[in-house]
């Protein structure tokens, strides 16, 4: 009883710290933020505590983008790993059960084989009809038992095949979920990092063109501050929907982090990528944002876009850096526009970064 009380008091202390941090930093009390601060309070996840302390020391606060990135990096993959471990344990358990059943079936088969051999010897030495009948009756009984054992094994193996197939589907679903952003349904940062690395390697090896588009929602913070985070989530979903409707085929679409999105375009040159980027920009701007709770028309959402194209001496980081610089050039020059690395706005942006 004392131990239960101690555990209660200890976990309540962690909970109070978590809620205290949420209150002092004026964050939304959603489950994600509570979990981050609860884990922070326990001190069990040293890398999470380190990044939180560094971010607070640098900025004095944690933005929604910071919180989301921290959760994705330090917590969400742990949950997926736990679920994979549980499914893996069930697979191992299923295999152990089947192995035990097969071992028992082999033992029954060996026993049946021994009975057949013994019956053969007994039949050669039988002296009367009654002795022969007793031997045959014994064989019939053993055969029946063997048939029942085989049927049970066959049925159990069929069930096992179904169970393992279901577990395999579960693993595939967990893997897909671990690479998907739950709010927008697009690929998450982990999915983007894996996909762009592979796409860049393929493009460099084949000599085929590859372009990258980086999107950022204009004035996103003001949506959150003016209308709340639920409306902010609605804005993110609106942009994601526009991307899904516009980007097709082998192109790789992901939520890069916070209000930023990315699209990798294999076998696509810069001119064609600019056309796609502008289609997305127009598709987003064409949608009217309405507050669900009141029906109030909040206006239209716009995005800024930066576009870069892979060069022979590029790696993934340099490709992303140029697209990101183009994106910031688009935002500095009025927003709601597309800028690529051939535009004068990009050159001005890179000069300002060098001077800074």
N, C-alpha and C positions, 0 to 999 in steps of 0.2 A: 504493500500500500504506500509506504514511504517513497519507494522508487517511482511509482506512478505519479505521486504528487510532485516529486522533484522534476520528472520529465515534463509534466504539465507546466510548472513554473518556468522551466528553462525555455520551452518552446513559446510560451506567452511573452517571455522577455524578448525573444527574437522577433516576435510579431509586433511588439510595441516599438522596437527599433525601426522595423520596416515601415510601419505607419508613420512614425515620427519623421523619417527621412522624406516620405512622400509629402507630408504636410509642410515641412520646412522648405522644400524645394518647389512646392506648389505644383506637383505633378498629378496627373489623373490617377485615381485609385483603381486602376484596372488590374486584372489578375497578372498580366505580364510584369507590370511595374512592381507589384507586391512581391512576386516571386524573385525578381532581381534583388530587391532590398532584403528580403528574408535570407536569401543565400549569402548576400553581403554580410548580414548580421552574424550568421553562423561562422563565417571565416573559413569555410571548408573549401571554397573555390578561390585559391590565391590569385590566379590570373585575372579573374573577374574583379576582385577587390583592387588589384593593381591598376587596371585600366580605368575603373571608376575614380580612384583617388587621383590619378594623373589628369583625367579629364576635368574633374572638379577644381584641381589646382590651377589648371590652364585657363578654364573658361568660367569657373564659378558656378556652373550649372550643368545639367544634362539635358540636351534637347531631345525631342521625340526621335529624331534620327539617331542620336547617340544611344538611346535606350533600346531602340530596335536592333541596332548593330550589335550591341552588347548581348542582347538576348539570343540573336541568331548565332553569334560566334561562340558564346560560353555556356549556353543552356539548352537550346533546342536540339543540338546534335547529341547531347547526353541523353535526352529522352528517347531519341531514335535508337541510340546504342542500347539503352535498357530494353526497349521493345524487341530489338533484333536478338539480344541475348535470351530473352524469354522465349521467342519463337525458336531460336536455335536449340534451347534446352528441351523444348517439346519435340523437335525433330529427333534429337539424340535419344530421348525417352522412347519415342515410337520405334526407332531402330533397335534399341535394347529389347523392347517387348517382342518384336518380330524375331530377333536373333534367339531369344529364349524359346519362342514357340518352334522355330526351326530345329533347334537343338533337341527339344523334346520329341519332335516328329522324327528326327533321325534315330533317336534312341528307340522309339516305337518301331521304326522300320527295321532296325537291327534285331530287335526282339522277334519281330515277325519272321525275318529271314532265318533266325535260329530255330524258331518253331517249325518252319517248313523243312529245314534240314533234319530236325529231330523226327518229324512226322514221316519223312521218307525212309529213315532208318527203321522206325517202328513198323511201317507198312511191310517192309521186307521180312520182318521177324514175326508178323502177326500170325496167330494160329487159328483164330476163329472169326466168325462173322461179327460177333459182338465187339471183339477187339478192334476190328477194322472200322466199325460204326463209331466207336468212341474216338478213334483217331480222326475220322472225317468230321465228326461233330466239333472236335477241338479246332480243326482247321477252319471250319465255317465260322466259328465264334471269333477266331483270331482275324480272319479276313474282314468280318463285319466291323470289328474294332479298328482295323487298319483303315477301312473305308471311311468310318466316322472321323478318325483323326485327320485324314487327308481333306475331307470336306471342311472341317473346322479350320485347318490351315489355309485352305483356299479362300474361305470366307474372311478370315482374319487378314490375309494378305491383300484382298480386295479393299477392305476397310482402311488398311494401312496406306495403300496407294492413294486413296481418296484423301486421307488425312494429310499425307505428305504433300500432295498437290495443293490442298487448301493452304497449308503452311507456306508453300512456295509463293503462292499468290499474295499471302500476307507480307512476306518479305519484300516482294516487288512493290506492294502498295506502300510499305514503310519507306522504302528507298525513294519512291516517287514523291511521297509526302515530305521527306527530308530535303528534297531539292525544289520544293514548291513554296512560294510565298502565300501564306494562308489568306491574306486580305484580298489580293488581286488575282490569284490563280495563275500568275506568271511564274517563270523560274525565279529562284531566289539568288542571292549573291554566290552561294556555293555552286549552284548550277551554272551561273554565268562564268565563274572562274574556271571551272572544268571545261566548259564548252568552248570558250574563246582560246584556251591553250591548245586544244585539239584542232580547232579551226585554223589557227595561225600556223601550226606545224604542217597541216595538210596543204595550205595555200603556199607556203614557202617551198615545200617539196615539189609541188606540181607546177608552180609558176602561175597559178590562176589568181585573178584579182580578189581582194577581200576588203570590205569597208566596214567601219564601225560608226554607229550613231549613238550619241549620248543625249538624253532628253532631261530637262528639268522643268518642273511646273512653276510658272511665274507667280510670284507673290503668294506662295503656298502658306507661309507663316501667317499672313494676314487672314486667310480663310480660317485657320485654326483659332487665331486670337479673336476674330469677329464672330464666328458662328459655332465654334466648338470642334472637338476632335472627331465627332461622328460625321460632321459635314466634311472635315478634312479627309476622313476615310472614303467618303462618297466621291470626293474629287479624285483620289487615287484610283478608285475603281473605274471612274469615268475614263481616265487616261488609259488604264489597262484595257478597257473594252475597245477603245479606239485602236490600240495597238493590235489586239487580237483580230479585229475586223480588217485591218490594213496589211499586216505582216503575215505572209503565208509561206508554205513550202518548207524549205530547208533552213530558212532564216531563224536565228536564235534570239528570242525575246526574253528579257528578265527585268525584274525590279532590282536595280543596282544598290539601292539603299535610300531610306527616307523618301523624298519626293523625286528621286532621280531614277531614270530607266535607261536601259541599254539594249541595242539591237545589233547583232553581228550578221553581216550580209555576205555569205560566201559567194564566189563567182560573180561579184558585183563591183563594177568600177565606180569611181567617184561621181561621175555625172549621173549615173543611174541611181546611186545612193541618195544624191541630193533630191532627185525627183520623189523617191520614196519618203524621204524625211519631210518634204513639203506636203505630201499627201497626208501624212500622219498629223502634221501641224494643223492643216485645214480641217481634218476630221475631228480633232479635239475641239477646235474653236467653233465648229458647227453645232456642237451639243450645248443645250441650255441647262444650267445647273439649277435644280429646284430643291429647296429644303424639304425633306420628307415629312418632318413633324408638322409643318405649317402650310406647306405648299407655296411658300414665298419664293419668287424668282430671284436668284442670287447673281444672275449674270452669266457670262461665259468664261470658260477656263482657257488660258493660253499656255503654250510651252515654248521654251527656247531649245534649239538643237545645235549640237556640234558634230561635225562629220570628218573623219579621217580615213585614209586609205593605206593599206599595208605596203611598205617599201621593202626591197630586197634585204636591206640591212636592219630591218625592224625586229623587235621582239614584242611580246604582249604588252609590257609596261609602256614602251615608247608609243605604241599605237593608241593606248588608252590615254596617255598624257596629252597627245595632240588633239584627240577628240574632246577631252576635258577642257583644254585651252580654248578650242573653238566654241565650246558651250559657254564658257565665261565671257568670251568676246561677244557672243550673241546677247547675253544678258546685259553687258555693259553698254551695248549699242541700241538699247531700246526694248529688248525682249521680243517675244512672239516672232522670232525669225530663225532662219537656218544659216549657219556660218560654217564654211569648210576651210581646210588648211591653205587653199589657194586664194582666199579672200583677203583684202587689205585689213579687215578688222582683226583677223588672226595674227597677221604680221605685227600690228600695233599692240596686240595683247602680249605676244612673246617679247617684244621690245620693252614693254612696261615691266614684265616679270624680271627681265635681265637687269634693268635699272634698279628695281626694288631690291 
